[in-house]
């Protein structure tokens, strides 16, 4: 099973789903034709629950933990699968169902299950699909908490892991020859170095800095895609969420495990993610443009020693990114020419526009030093095994004016 995760960098929406119509199979009260990306329309006045009528433009938020049956025969029909509807909030909600159908439309997936966070989506998926004593192949440049889960918890189930370089298909072939591999798990582009995996080639061999707009991994041959919807899908730094998309067969297995473990996405969070989808193509257009232009500015600057961005010809997988991405994302990582921690801190602290914070993908620019933000509890020698130097900076560009952002970065570089 080949899997791609945009846990850190969700894919950008490639195009509008013009004319796409999807209707909730689980709740008849919602009709959601997406005449363009993210637009949710109620076609006519619909009844929600006990006779409440809505003709709202926005998707209603159904704040309930459980749904009632009018009579026992209705319950029996539901149990014997003669009817499809909601019953208990841990198994779904009308608002979250709308979100799942919209993400499926964006990804071109048969099915999507949404959860409380991207990390929840990854852990539930791994538990659902990797058998006891199974084997996973993953990449060195991978979201740290996912690797921690693989390294510390999965071995309790007898599950082992092979870690390879993102672009090394020879290592992948060797792992496949040596082990009975259950899953190949990777991000593409990766975090924080934005390495790109040749998804099509990996899928042929085998048998999450993009969004559903910048890259459609399922169309390239991946079996599943997971997103941290917190990032670009939500896009406003105000909601947590995650999802797994793919075939009905595989997603159903993940969904069943999700029902057992919990981690249900709150309907209010689902509403915010639906809202985020409406503007995702506009936000990403600005973020892609600013990041690409700033990557060129940084690469030409004498106080920057290296820039990591798949849109640059200097990037080792630029040829792959050009082939399988329609946009290169809003995150640029780079190294200040000095290897000094304090000088890099001075640069970061001199910036006026971005916030120093974890996460990315929102309207506001965010900057951090991975050595401090994500790896501070590790000794320097161990950080370096992950390629994390003290002078590494990760910059997530928001939707601010390009000239303002450029001027801010340049003045901060002038201080060091």
Secondary structure as UniProt FT lines:
FT   STRAND          2..6
FT   STRAND          11..13
FT   TURN            18..19
FT   STRAND          20..23
FT   TURN            28..29
FT   STRAND          31..34
FT   TURN            37..38
FT   STRAND          46..48
FT   TURN            49..51
FT   STRAND          52..54
FT   HELIX           72..79
FT   TURN            80..81
FT   HELIX           89..91
FT   HELIX           94..107
FT   STRAND          111..115
FT   HELIX           118..129
FT   TURN            132..133
FT   STRAND          135..139
FT   HELIX           144..148
FT   HELIX           149..153
FT   HELIX           154..157
FT   STRAND          160..164
FT   TURN            166..167
FT   HELIX           169..178
FT   STRAND          181..187
FT   TURN            191..193
FT   HELIX           199..206
FT   STRAND          211..213
FT   HELIX           217..220
FT   STRAND          224..228
FT   TURN            229..234
FT   STRAND          242..246
FT   HELIX           248..261
FT   HELIX           267..299
FT   TURN            302..303
FT   STRAND          304..308
FT   TURN            310..311
FT   TURN            313..314
FT   TURN            316..317
FT   HELIX           318..324
FT   STRAND          331..336
FT   HELIX           341..350
FT   STRAND          355..356
FT   STRAND          366..368
FT   HELIX           370..373
FT   TURN            374..377
FT   HELIX           380..385
FT   TURN            386..387
FT   TURN            390..391
FT   STRAND          392..396
FT   HELIX           402..414
//
